[in-house]
Amino acid sequence: MFTIEHDFDSTVVTLVDEEGPHFREDVVINAFDDCVTLEQHEPTTDRLMRVTLSMSQLRDLAAALDLPEGAYQLRREDE
């Protein structure tokens, strides 16, 4: 399950883990103009963990999900 909310300066997607025996905490994704952050509460340390991806890193991640093992460099068509 997931939710989508539009805030003033970002779009917020929350991923809720509903299945399987290894339940994980919700993942909150904030999409800004220049970056995307992923946040998840870590229960063993009781801390919020945050990862920030540039738009270039996000583009590469999206492409990597559909590619086989290897090393790649994405280029725009105008390059």
Secondary structure, DSSP 8 states (H G I E B T S, - for coil): -EEEEE-SS-EEEEE---SSSS----EEEEE-SSEEEEEEEETTTTEEEEEEEEHHHHHHHHHHTTS-SS------TT-
